[in-house]
């Protein structure tokens, strides 16, 4: 399964992760460091829960840190994949309610992590448009540049999931 499209025109982020709302962070596995060179973002124990949508060996988190892995493509998602995104967003909200620090990450921390975080924000009473704007302002203007994911958010992930499941039959 391909989990990342090559997009040379999309720049790497300037930081490994960014706080979107208190306690909820969005990040990736690679970022452009202070020297301008690409660096690996390795999670240790900075977070209580790490949700990984693209898993790369050696990128953490440390043993003992709760870690949910749900690899999905940065492209069309089927009903099962959307159900997993919904579950991750629910788990992130529960962790935040418990005062835990949560990181949701993918490759650069733009699209897949943005989908989970935006759905979590929608669950917390923001509109899809508010969530998208907040994520882009806090992470990067490149966040959620995958228009299909934006369409999923605007339709609502539960609706998108039902439509995908109907299309699969």
ABEGO torsion letter per residue (X at the ends): XBABBBBAABBBBABABBBABBGBBBBBABBBBAAGBBBBBBBBAABABBBBABBBBGAOBBBGBBBBBBBBBBBBBBAAAAAAAAAAAAAAAAAAAAGBBBBBBBAAGAAAAAAAAAAAAAAAGBBAAAAAAAAAAAABAABGABAAAAAAAAAEAAAAAAAAAAAAX
